Amino acid sequence: MRLYVLDLGRADIDKGAVMTPGVGDGQRVLTPIVGYLIQSGGTNILVDTGMNRRHITDPFATIRGKPIADKLTPMMNPEDDVLARLAQLGLRADDIHILVSTHFHFDHAGNHADFSGSRIIAQRACHDHAMSIGQALKELYDQPFLRYELIDGDTDIAPGVRLLETSGHTPGHQSVLVRLPRTGVVILAIDAIYSQDNLDRDNFQVSADPERARASAHRLVDLARREHGMLIFGHDPAQWATLRKSPEYYD
């Protein structure tokens, strides 16, 4: 069983505006855009698909004219394309059995359309919310040929792989717990916790529901403590520098 950390690009953000309102306002920092590949019992599980590859040649391709574009500049090279990262591991889109869609923001669901042969697992609340709002970004993930499987709450999807409902950042956001034979428990917080700074300052104000986001974040922290596990944040530049990136892996 293996966990690969996929480098899917960067975002040059206004730290206060995007991550910690009131702290670091106007301070620009580079944050990672991250996906994951989990291999469990012959099953290839991809967690998120990163930014759409149009961002390689046009940084604002899917967010131009939206409020977020004033706070964040996407940065993506050809090698940051999710298909390129999979190819480095000898895999194609057709080799992905399950795509875990943690939520539907542009930096997490930009290339879902590549995975028409995969089971795409999303929390029902997240999927329903994303499909109900009228926006151009829906073209990235709302296609008739995509096969969504909707779940409600925590769910085991493969040996050693459990999805955790962590609403707050968005309705129905989900994180991922992986039990690895040698490394032990690894919890992929995704955007339930952007960075250590959010925990240190108890700042979850950028979330759709800050109080629920705080509860979800502390649930993950408590779970990691109980399991003596590793907690990987969603977009933490300092932690990112310490992680093994694909083709290295955790096992």
WOJO-V625393 format. One record per pair of residues at least 6 apart in sequence whose ideal C-beta (glycine too) atoms are under 7 Angstrom apart, sorted by sequence separation. I is the first residue (numbers start at 1). J is the second residue. D is the distance in Angstrom with one decimal. If there is no record, write none. Layout:
# WOJO-V625393
i:j:d
I:J:D
I:J:D
This chain:
# WOJO-V625393
i:j:d
13:19:6.9
16:22:6.5
55:61:5.1
63:69:4.8
78:84:6.3
86:92:6.7
102:108:5.8
156:162:5.0
157:163:6.0
167:173:5.6
179:185:5.6
180:186:6.2
193:199:6.4
198:204:6.2
204:210:4.7
207:213:3.6
233:239:5.6
244:250:6.3
16:23:6.0
37:44:6.7
38:45:4.2
54:61:3.7
165:172:6.8
166:173:5.2
224:231:4.2
232:239:7.0
16:24:4.3
17:25:6.6
54:62:6.7
101:109:6.0
112:120:6.6
154:162:6.4
155:163:4.9
166:174:6.1
177:185:6.5
178:186:4.8
15:24:3.6
16:25:3.2
37:46:5.7
38:47:6.8
52:61:6.4
60:69:5.5
154:163:6.5
165:174:5.7
166:175:4.6
204:213:4.1
16:26:6.5
52:62:5.4
83:93:6.3
154:164:5.4
164:174:6.2
177:187:5.2
204:214:4.8
221:231:6.8
16:27:6.5
35:46:6.7
36:47:4.0
101:112:6.7
131:142:6.0
154:165:5.8
163:174:5.1
164:175:4.5
220:231:6.4
232:243:7.0
14:26:6.3
15:27:4.6
35:47:6.0
151:163:6.9
153:165:4.9
164:176:6.9
175:187:6.5
176:188:4.2
202:214:7.0
35:48:4.6
99:112:6.9
163:176:6.0
164:177:5.8
175:188:5.9
204:217:6.5
14:28:6.3
15:29:4.9
35:49:6.5
59:73:5.8
175:189:5.3
13:28:6.9
35:50:5.3
59:74:5.0
161:176:6.9
162:177:4.5
175:190:5.3
12:28:5.9
13:29:6.1
59:75:6.7
99:115:4.8
33:50:5.5
161:178:5.7
173:190:7.0
175:192:5.1
12:30:5.7
13:31:5.6
33:51:6.0
160:178:6.2
173:191:6.4
199:217:6.6
55:74:4.7
96:115:5.7
99:118:4.4
101:120:5.5
160:179:4.0
173:192:6.0
198:217:6.9
10:30:5.2
11:31:5.2
56:76:4.9
98:118:6.1
101:121:6.8
10:31:6.7
55:76:4.3
56:77:6.6
93:114:4.7
97:118:6.4
98:119:5.0
99:120:4.6
100:121:5.5
101:122:4.3
127:148:6.2
192:213:7.0
10:32:6.2
11:33:6.1
56:78:5.7
93:115:5.5
96:118:4.8
97:119:6.8
104:126:6.7
169:191:4.4
199:221:6.7
10:33:6.3
51:74:5.6
94:117:5.3
98:121:6.1
103:126:5.4
127:150:5.5
169:192:5.9
9:33:4.2
168:192:6.7
192:216:4.9
193:217:4.8
7:32:6.9
8:33:4.5
51:76:5.6
192:217:5.6
8:34:6.3
104:130:3.8
120:146:5.9
122:148:6.0
124:150:4.1
166:192:4.0
8:35:5.0
113:140:6.8
120:147:6.1
124:151:6.6
193:220:6.4
6:34:6.7
53:81:4.9
112:140:6.2
119:147:6.1
120:148:5.0
121:149:5.1
122:150:6.1
123:151:6.0
124:152:5.3
192:220:6.0
5:34:6.6
6:35:4.0
82:111:5.2
112:141:4.3
116:145:4.7
120:149:6.8
6:36:6.1
110:140:5.5
113:143:5.5
116:146:6.1
119:149:5.4
121:151:6.2
5:36:6.1
6:37:6.2
83:114:6.3
106:137:5.7
109:140:5.8
189:220:5.4
4:36:6.6
50:82:5.0
109:141:4.7
3:36:6.4
4:37:4.1
49:82:4.9
113:146:6.9
187:220:5.7
112:146:6.2
3:38:5.5
121:157:6.2
168:204:6.8
187:223:6.4
2:39:4.7
104:141:5.7
171:208:6.7
187:224:5.2
196:233:6.5
1:39:6.4
169:207:4.9
170:208:5.5
195:233:5.1
1:40:5.2
168:207:4.9
169:208:6.6
194:233:6.3
193:233:5.0
194:234:5.1
195:235:6.3
196:236:5.9
9:50:6.3
129:170:6.7
168:209:5.0
193:234:6.3
194:235:5.0
195:236:3.8
8:50:3.3
9:51:5.7
121:163:6.9
123:165:5.8
125:167:6.8
129:171:4.5
167:209:6.9
185:227:4.1
187:229:5.6
189:231:6.1
194:236:6.9
196:238:7.0
8:51:6.7
63:106:5.9
129:172:6.6
186:229:6.2
189:232:6.4
191:234:4.4
196:239:6.8
62:106:5.0
126:170:5.9
168:212:3.9
169:213:5.5
184:228:6.6
185:229:3.2
186:230:4.7
187:231:5.0
188:232:5.3
189:233:5.4
190:234:5.0
126:171:5.9
167:212:5.3
168:213:2.7
175:220:6.2
184:229:6.0
187:232:6.9
189:234:5.8
125:171:4.6
126:172:3.0
186:232:6.5
35:82:5.9
44:91:6.6
125:172:3.2
126:173:6.2
168:215:6.9
183:230:7.0
62:110:6.8
124:172:6.6
168:216:4.7
123:172:3.5
167:216:6.2
46:96:4.8
166:216:3.8
44:95:5.5
123:174:5.1
37:89:6.9
44:96:5.2
45:97:6.8
18:71:5.3
44:97:5.3
45:98:4.6
46:99:5.0
47:100:4.5
17:71:4.1
18:72:5.8
43:97:4.9
46:100:7.0
48:102:5.6
166:220:6.7
43:98:6.5
45:100:6.3
47:102:6.6
51:106:6.3
51:107:5.2
14:71:4.6
50:107:6.5
13:71:6.4
52:110:3.6
53:111:6.6
13:72:4.8
51:110:4.4
52:111:5.9
98:157:6.2
48:108:4.4
49:109:6.2
50:110:5.6
11:72:5.2
12:73:4.3
49:110:5.8
50:111:6.4
11:73:6.8
49:111:3.9
11:74:5.6
12:75:6.1
49:112:5.5
100:163:6.6
11:75:6.6
186:250:6.2
9:74:6.7
10:75:4.2
49:114:7.0
9:75:6.0
103:169:6.8
9:76:3.9
103:170:4.6
183:250:4.5
183:251:6.4
182:251:5.3
103:173:4.7
180:250:5.7
181:251:6.5
9:80:4.1
102:173:6.4
180:251:5.7
8:80:5.2
102:174:5.2
7:80:6.3
8:82:6.0
33:107:5.1
62:137:6.0
6:82:6.9
100:176:6.3
8:85:6.8
7:85:6.9
62:140:6.9
6:85:4.5
4:89:6.7
52:140:5.9
102:190:4.4
103:191:6.6
11:107:6.8
45:158:6.2
43:158:4.9
45:161:6.3
41:158:6.3
40:158:4.3
41:159:4.9
40:159:5.4
40:160:5.5
40:161:5.5
38:161:5.8
47:176:5.7
38:178:5.8
47:188:6.4
36:188:5.9
89:246:6.5
88:246:6.6
89:247:6.1
1:160:5.8
88:247:5.7
85:246:6.1
3:178:5.4
19:194:4.9
19:195:6.2
3:180:6.2
20:197:5.5
19:197:6.8
20:198:6.5
23:201:5.9
1:180:5.7
19:198:6.8
1:181:6.0
23:203:6.5
20:201:6.0
21:203:6.9
3:186:6.0
20:203:4.7
21:205:4.5
21:206:6.2
19:206:6.5
18:206:6.6
32:235:6.0
31:235:4.1
32:237:6.8
31:237:5.6
30:237:6.1
29:237:5.9
32:240:4.4
37:246:7.0
5:243:5.3
7:245:5.3
5:244:6.3
5:245:5.2
6:246:5.3
5:246:6.0
4:246:4.1
4:249:4.9
3:249:6.1
2:249:4.5
3:250:4.4
2:251:5.0
1:251:6.4
